[in-house]
Amino acid sequence: MTLLSRRKLLENALRGAAGAWLGSMTLGRSAHAQLRAARLQPAGGAPLDLGGGMHVLRAGATNVLAVIDADGVALVDGGASTESTALLESVAELSGGKTVHTLFNTHWHPDHTGSNEPLGAAGATIVSHVNTKLWLTTDVTWPWNGETVLPLPKSALPTRTFYTEDELEVGGRTVRCGHLRDCPHTDGDIYVYFPDENVMAVGDAVRGDGWPEIDWWTGGWIGGLVGGLDIILTVSNDETRFIPSRGPLLSRADLVEQYRMYNVIWERLLKVLYSGGGPAEALAAQPTKEFDEAMGEPEAFIVRAFESMWPYLSPDA
């Protein structure tokens, strides 16, 4: 698909979605009560018990979902390699020494895939989008900081991959995975949904602690933040509890609020781009001004978000 046709497709899709959720989403009463009772994860890295054998742990700043079942443990994300030993020790203590049989990678970044190597070597099934596996097989050097991420060994690579959707039984539970095809953070972002417990882990497609980091070098972009939230809201419901990459659990109302915010920012940055402006003009336009008090210093986010539009929306050469 050419950039021009892709651009038209994405613009039309996002404009059509712009009003779809606004004012139409409400948080169910029972979910609202649950989230008020367990809004923040306990201090000191203690696990947050979601019930039904599901627990949220911290690996550094990264949220990890541990799901304990009769067969062992499934993890959604694994923190950085420097946090892996402590994380897996916490999982073993929490589960009574059960084996981790499944690991889901919500995307390829090293702060989420740091447990791939020990768990892959131990025989765990590693599940990801096919693009995540591809990024894990190559060197990646980010242009904004010069940092290089080296490929993982073969034993640490995902062993079960998919393109659009996947459904599997894990420890007697149904798990549904879906590609966030609009690419909010990378081009391999997925959600991992446990429908019976109505819990969804969304990785870095959603952040709960301030502005996200858009990795446009491996496919993420500001339009994808809007499109990714649209997909997540479509496949979830009023009672769903959402686990972002960082920060507290989020409700549907929280995600609708983020959808509105990123849609406003996206439209403002689009005007700057189509008027011939660059990152400096994007900063001068203050596209995040009414959100900065809640979200934090926006400069790095604005620059990265604006740059992320170039590969998606620049006219064909």
Stockholm file with secondary structure:
# STOCKHOLM 1.0

chainA/1-317         MTLLSRRKLLENALRGAAGAWLGSMTLGRSAHAQLRAARLQPAGGAPLDLGGGMHVLRAGATNVLAVIDADGVALVDGGASTESTALLESVAELSGGKTVHTLFNTHWHPDHTGSNEPLGAAGATIVSHVNTKLWLTTDVTWPWNGETVLPLPKSALPTRTFYTEDELEVGGRTVRCGHLRDCPHTDGDIYVYFPDENVMAVGDAVRGDGWPEIDWWTGGWIGGLVGGLDIILTVSNDETRFIPSRGPLLSRADLVEQYRMYNVIWERLLKVLYSGGGPAEALAAQPTKEFDEAMGEPEAFIVRAFESMWPYLSPDA
#=GR chainA/1-317 SS CCHHHHHHHHHHHHHHHTTTSTTTCCCCHHHHHHHHHTCSCCGGGCCEEEETTEEEEEETTEEEEEEEETTEEEEECCCCHHHHHHHHHHHHHHHTSCCEEEEECSSSCTTTSTTHHHHHHTTCEEEEEHHHHHHTTSCEECTTTCCEECCCCGGGSCSEEESSEEEEEETTEEEEEEECTTCSSBTTCEEEEETTTTEEEEETTSCSSSCCCCCGGGBCCHHHHHHHHHHHHHHSCTTCEEEESSSSCBCHHHHHHHHHHHHHHHHHHHHHHHTTCCHHHHHHTCTTGGGHHHHCCCHHHHHHHHHTTHHHHSCCC
#=GC SS_cons         CCHHHHHHHHHHHHHHHTTTSTTTCCCCHHHHHHHHHTCSCCGGGCCEEEETTEEEEEETTEEEEEEEETTEEEEECCCCHHHHHHHHHHHHHHHTSCCEEEEECSSSCTTTSTTHHHHHHTTCEEEEEHHHHHHTTSCEECTTTCCEECCCCGGGSCSEEESSEEEEEETTEEEEEEECTTCSSBTTCEEEEETTTTEEEEETTSCSSSCCCCCGGGBCCHHHHHHHHHHHHHHSCTTCEEEESSSSCBCHHHHHHHHHHHHHHHHHHHHHHHTTCCHHHHHHTCTTGGGHHHHCCCHHHHHHHHHTTHHHHSCCC
//
